[in-house]
């Protein structure tokens, strides 16, 4: 009898456990999406302490982002559940959440192309009604444009991830080069000189991976007068004489002149940056975090040697590529009000200034950007105004990731010498046309 | 048995049968048949299996038969019949992906089996160093695929990887090589990393089979004058044949659904050089939003696994 009682108790315990598990699983998240126009009925989920809470999906490098979230917690009492993933995994993490109907995240990182991709499917909440006049005045109406889709605003800009030309002054001095190159021809001559004089084995490193080669390819393409996409016709335009010339130049840097690090086909932005800061490359085209890392004695062997200039040009004086990094609220978020409070806080003038000082990122808030302290601490901000006078917009499309993945594969293959530039662009164009159904 | 002994007890039984509401359910259970009770006890497990395996499988099958669209954040399904499956065969990358999948699977399974056989034999025959080897050979199996991938990625790094350094010092290569930048060498690295991780499990199975069944037979063969090689070929190999079959089936299934290791090392590149079906399915689902198509690819992988398994059973399973 005692055995029987014990068994019955264990049976009851197992049934209870299963019920608890099922209830927990069912209670977590919701598959009922909130209409995009709905700004949310609750101000934030109630945490154990009785206050509101939000979940922020973002990166944690540098640590500043996490510290900023803590500061927000301290000032508002809204608890921030900070979920960080490496930038390379951010897109796929969000897609997994969106397609599963998850309401796990209240604030997410977006950039121009992701806005078009996500908003077109209704995954993002429009924010026009929540963006105050003060915010628009501080940030500037133009800065919002990259984060708009179909006439509505889906993100609040935080920084501009502008591609710039960085070079090592000391290496240039050793090679007897007196000024940064103004054209791609000068760039090649300088690279050959740096190699010939034994200053560095590979003077240049670039991002030519199968996922991200498209971005810098666009820079070379634009400076030669070409463009990646014809937005009027809605078709690719990279397969042009300018495109072939740009890709041939890149392939030649690697295969003919051997001035580009052959590892570039597997380098992401941080790899080229490491190459530069470890003194293995004299020139890179990279994002604003370059300057800070190059001058950080813990991370760099070239402290005080980095300098910045306009990206070399050809037909155009210069051209660039810039993402607008912003914050958005998923349509399924249950805490839109608190999420918007977080966005207002981190994009305020004071926080934008803090961000520029702590991370070297280019703030979108005009006052923060023009702040004397910010300008002094970030010499790489000096050429920004002129750089932004030339083409720099990011490619955006509802199928942006699929298109850029495809183009990057072919660009990378051409740089590695597995395809001729002509064939690579021709095949890439055909495949992209297939993707967009034309 | 338990139930009948319970019914035979006296005083305690009366206590349990008092009409307290919390116990009525158990009284009711007490009066069911033994098989009913057994099913009841198994029900939680069945329920979990249903939720975790059957439901996703059925849902994925459903997804593979529809076009999945997103409108205002909601998922919309349009019945597509076998369109997603037909799309796979029409995909310009299908031949390449399929070839890589088959080459990778066959090479990995055969090489893993051969190396595992070697490892198991070293330990079984007590070769020099086998005691230490016995204690260490399970370590790769304990690593996660992601950690394993990162480790090999660092070792094969083209700037500071230790493999490049060793090969340069040995004089086998002149300069550091970007191993993951070329399709063939990238495939080699992925194979090496996966074999290294899978080998301990297979070796353990083979070793257990050798140790549990062979000793008497080996001694008898030796008494009859067979040498070490004779014992190996005529006694050990036929004796562990059923375990080899199990290893083949299990390894093939695991290899066909490999994802994380390849994603960490190459993301399927360069130029589809390591793009196997499962990585291709991930790209379609989570980078390109083609959920229905990705589900069809997943079901195609299941079909492929069944084909591989049937081939093994056809050629190796006859006698077992």
Contacts between the chains, C-beta under 8 A, distances in Angstrom:
chain1	res1	chain2	res2	distance
A	1	B	5	8.0
A	1	B	6	5.5
A	1	B	9	4.2
A	1	B	12	4.2
A	1	B	13	6.0
A	1	B	16	7.3
A	2	B	12	7.4
A	3	B	2	6.0
A	3	B	5	7.8
A	3	B	6	7.8
A	4	B	2	5.7
A	4	B	3	7.2
A	4	B	5	7.6
A	4	B	6	4.0
A	5	B	16	6.9
A	7	B	2	6.5
A	8	B	26	4.8
A	8	B	29	7.6
A	11	B	29	7.9
A	11	B	40	7.3
A	11	B	41	6.5
A	12	B	26	7.7
A	14	B	44	5.2
A	15	B	44	6.7
A	17	B	44	7.8
A	18	B	44	4.6
A	18	B	47	6.3
A	18	B	48	7.3
A	22	B	51	7.7
A	25	B	51	8.0
A	33	B	72	7.2
A	33	B	73	4.0
A	33	B	74	5.2
A	34	B	73	7.5
A	35	B	72	6.5
A	35	B	73	8.0
A	36	B	72	5.6
A	36	B	73	6.3
A	91	B	287	7.3
A	92	B	286	4.5
A	92	B	287	6.5
A	95	B	286	5.0
A	95	B	287	7.4
A	95	B	289	6.9
A	96	B	286	6.0
A	98	B	70	7.6
A	98	B	73	7.5
A	99	B	68	8.0
A	99	B	70	7.5
A	99	B	75	7.1
A	99	B	285	7.8
A	99	B	289	7.4
A	99	B	291	6.2
A	101	B	73	8.0
A	101	B	74	7.8
A	101	B	75	6.9
A	121	B	70	3.6
A	121	B	71	7.4
A	121	B	73	7.1
A	121	B	289	7.4
A	122	B	70	6.2
A	122	B	71	6.0
A	122	B	72	3.5
A	122	B	73	3.8
A	122	B	74	7.0
A	123	B	70	7.0
A	123	B	73	5.4
A	209	B	269	7.9
A	210	B	267	6.9
A	210	B	269	4.2
A	210	B	270	6.1
A	210	B	271	7.4
A	211	B	267	6.8
A	262	B	158	7.5
A	262	B	178	5.6
A	262	B	181	7.1
A	263	B	158	4.3
A	263	B	159	6.1
A	263	B	178	5.0
A	263	B	181	7.0
A	265	B	178	6.9
A	265	B	181	4.6
A	265	B	270	6.8
A	266	B	158	6.9
A	266	B	178	6.1
A	266	B	180	5.5
A	266	B	181	5.1
A	275	B	159	7.4
A	280	B	159	7.3
A	331	B	72	7.4
A	331	B	73	4.2
A	332	B	73	6.2
A	399	B	288	7.3
A	399	B	289	7.9
A	401	B	287	5.2
A	401	B	288	6.9
A	402	B	287	6.6
A	402	B	288	4.2
A	402	B	289	7.9
A	405	B	283	7.5
A	405	B	287	6.3
A	405	B	288	7.9
A	409	B	269	7.0
A	409	B	271	6.3
A	409	B	272	7.9
A	412	B	269	7.6
A	412	B	270	6.6
A	412	B	271	7.6
A	413	B	270	7.2
A	413	B	271	5.1
A	416	B	181	6.2
A	416	B	182	7.5
A	416	B	270	6.9
A	418	B	183	7.9
A	418	B	270	7.7
A	418	B	271	6.0
A	431	B	92	7.2
A	434	B	92	7.7
